[in-house]
Amino acid sequence: MTGILTAIAVLFGLLLGSFANVLIYRVPLGLSIVSPPSACPRCGTRIKARHNVPVVGWLWLRGRCAACGAPISGRYPLVELGTGVAFGLVTWLSGPGATTMALLALVYFGIVLSAIDLETRRLPNPLTAAFAIVAAVAILVPVVVTGDWNAALRAVIGAVALGLLYGIAFLVYPKGMGFGDVKLAPTIGAVLAFLGWPQLVVGAFAAFVWGAAVGLAVMARSRRGRGVAIPFGPWMFVGALTGVVVGPPIAEWYLETVLGI
């Protein structure tokens, strides 16, 4: 049963990955995500349905427009494939549990928003708002079904806590963080706290560790001691996933080894 669900999740992820590319390209430009249909940005030729099949279409065209031969960015198949693989892994590891939808929301919007932030240094309001709405539904539905209202309370506390943390950081050092990061933080905090306190604490801390490590690497490569700006949104998501994967064992190790509890 798990294998069937995983296969379905992979296929669904591939399809949503194709839509993710639409969001990544159109939302920062303020374009409609519904119309017009996908077309080559160079010659304007509408992309045929058979060429729009996730990953396969790009490979079939050898990464070029069928009409004018203009190159098609490799980001398109990477996003599609990455979303499919990510959905498959989440479903395979978590199964049809109460946390699966929240994890899928975290992964999907993590891919979309990270790609946009890396390209434009922006986290568009429509997408951060959409992430908040989808995450709220993904949290509330299983809470209502299972009656685990403590999980809902954790999510609220997590949203407030991480939102305050980023808000204070923004006020103290506004050059080091964009306000988009502040608006994104409550949703990530809600999802992590819904999963558990260790996930929230480790995930929040890991985001700053990843961000600092990347910042130092960029400075070393550019040979600049200061003034290097990096988008922080992707590392918020990488930190969150770190908390999801290793949060509980790290928290257990810390409590037992460091605090002796």
KEDOZA-65676 format. One record per residue (C-alpha): residue in one letter; x, y, z. Coordinates in steps of 0.2 Angstrom, whole numbers, padded with zeros to 4 digits, always signed. Layout:
REM residues N
aXYZ
...
***
This chain:
REM residues 261
m+0000+0000+0000
t+0014+0012+0004
g+0022+0008-0013
i+0006+0013-0022
l+0004+0029-0012
t+0022+0034-0015
a+0020+0031-0034
i+0005+0042-0034
a+0014+0055-0024
v+0028+0055-0036
l+0016+0057-0051
f+0007+0071-0042
g+0023+0079-0037
l+0029+0079-0056
l+0013+0088-0061
l+0013+0100-0047
g+0032+0103-0051
s+0026+0109-0068
f+0014+0121-0060
a+0028+0126-0049
n+0038+0132-0064
v+0023+0143-0069
l+0023+0151-0051
i+0042+0153-0051
y+0041+0162-0068
r+0025+0172-0068
v+0022+0177-0050
p+0037+0189-0048
l+0033+0197-0064
g+0015+0200-0058
l+0008+0189-0072
s-0008+0178-0071
i-0004+0160-0067
v-0020+0155-0077
s-0019+0163-0094
p-0012+0164-0107
p-0006+0146-0109
s+0012+0142-0108
a+0022+0149-0123
c+0040+0151-0128
p+0046+0168-0120
r+0056+0172-0136
c+0045+0168-0151
g+0028+0167-0142
t+0024+0150-0149
r+0011+0141-0138
i+0019+0125-0130
k+0010+0109-0136
a+0003+0097-0124
r+0015+0083-0128
h+0030+0095-0125
n+0022+0100-0108
v+0024+0083-0100
p+0035+0085-0085
v+0054+0081-0087
v+0050+0070-0103
g+0045+0085-0113
w+0061+0094-0110
l+0071+0079-0114
w+0061+0076-0130
l+0065+0094-0136
r+0083+0092-0130
g+0081+0108-0120
r+0076+0119-0134
c+0060+0127-0141
a+0052+0116-0155
a+0048+0132-0165
c+0063+0144-0164
g+0076+0133-0155
a+0079+0145-0141
p+0086+0136-0126
i+0074+0131-0112
s+0082+0133-0094
g+0087+0117-0086
r+0078+0123-0070
y+0061+0117-0077
p+0065+0098-0077
l+0075+0100-0061
v+0060+0108-0052
e+0048+0095-0059
l+0059+0080-0055
g+0064+0088-0038
t+0046+0090-0033
g+0041+0072-0039
v+0056+0065-0029
a+0052+0075-0013
f+0034+0071-0013
g+0038+0052-0015
l+0051+0053-0001
v+0039+0062+0011
t+0025+0050+0007
w+0036+0035+0009
l+0044+0040+0025
s+0028+0047+0034
g+0015+0037+0026
p-0004+0042+0026
g-0002+0050+0043
a-0008+0066+0051
t+0008+0076+0047
t+0010+0071+0028
m+0000+0085+0021
a+0009+0098+0031
l+0026+0091+0026
l+0021+0091+0008
a+0015+0109+0009
l+0032+0113+0017
v+0042+0105+0004
y+0032+0112-0011
f+0032+0130-0006
g+0050+0128+0000
i+0054+0123-0018
v+0044+0137-0026
l+0049+0151-0014
s+0067+0146-0013
a+0069+0146-0032
i+0061+0163-0033
d+0071+0170-0019
l+0087+0164-0026
e+0083+0172-0043
t+0075+0188-0038
r+0079+0191-0019
r+0061+0192-0016
l+0047+0181-0007
p+0031+0187-0016
n+0016+0191-0004
p+0004+0180-0014
l+0014+0165-0012
t+0019+0167+0006
a+0000+0170+0009
a-0004+0155-0001
f+0008+0145+0009
a+0000+0151+0025
i-0017+0146+0020
v-0012+0129+0013
a-0002+0125+0029
a-0017+0130+0040
v-0028+0118+0031
a-0015+0104+0031
i-0014+0107+0050
l-0032+0109+0054
v-0040+0095+0044
p-0030+0081+0054
v-0033+0090+0070
v-0052+0090+0068
v-0051+0072+0062
t-0040+0065+0076
g-0046+0078+0090
d-0028+0082+0094
w-0030+0100+0098
n-0014+0101+0108
a-0006+0099+0090
a-0016+0115+0085
l-0010+0124+0100
r+0008+0120+0097
a+0006+0126+0079
v-0001+0143+0085
i+0013+0145+0098
g+0026+0140+0085
a+0019+0153+0073
v+0020+0167+0086
a+0037+0162+0093
l+0046+0161+0076
g+0037+0176+0069
l+0043+0186+0085
l+0060+0179+0083
y+0062+0185+0065
g+0053+0201+0069
i+0065+0206+0082
a+0080+0201+0071
f+0073+0212+0058
l+0071+0227+0069
v+0088+0224+0077
y+0097+0222+0060
p+0086+0226+0046
k+0100+0225+0033
g+0103+0207+0038
m+0086+0201+0034
g+0071+0205+0022
f+0054+0208+0028
g+0048+0194+0017
d+0058+0182+0028
v+0048+0189+0043
k+0031+0186+0034
l+0037+0168+0030
a+0043+0164+0048
p+0026+0161+0056
t+0020+0148+0044
i+0036+0138+0045
g+0035+0140+0064
a+0017+0133+0064
v+0022+0118+0053
l+0037+0114+0063
a+0028+0115+0080
f+0014+0105+0073
l+0026+0091+0070
g+0034+0093+0088
w+0044+0105+0099
p+0061+0097+0094
q+0057+0100+0076
l+0053+0118+0080
v+0069+0122+0090
v+0081+0113+0080
g+0073+0119+0063
a+0074+0137+0069
f+0092+0136+0075
a+0097+0126+0059
a+0091+0140+0048
f+0103+0152+0055
v+0117+0140+0055
w+0114+0136+0036
g+0113+0154+0032
a+0129+0159+0041
a+0138+0144+0033
v+0133+0149+0016
g+0136+0167+0019
l+0154+0163+0025
a+0157+0152+0010
v+0151+0166-0002
m+0162+0179+0007
a+0177+0167+0005
r+0174+0164-0013
s+0172+0182-0017
r+0186+0187-0006
r+0175+0201+0002
g+0175+0202+0021
r+0158+0211+0022
g+0144+0218+0011
v+0139+0201+0004
a+0120+0198+0004
i+0112+0181+0001
p+0094+0177+0000
f+0089+0169+0017
g+0072+0161+0012
p+0080+0145+0005
w+0090+0142+0021
m+0074+0145+0032
f+0067+0130+0022
v+0083+0120+0023
g+0084+0123+0042
a+0066+0118+0043
l+0069+0101+0034
t+0084+0099+0045
g+0073+0100+0060
v+0060+0088+0053
v+0074+0075+0049
v+0086+0076+0064
g+0076+0087+0076
p+0071+0073+0088
p+0087+0064+0090
i+0097+0080+0092
a+0085+0086+0105
e+0086+0069+0114
w+0105+0070+0113
y+0106+0088+0120
l+0094+0084+0135
e+0103+0068+0140
t+0121+0072+0136
v+0122+0091+0139
l+0109+0094+0152
g+0109+0076+0160
i+0090+0075+0160
***
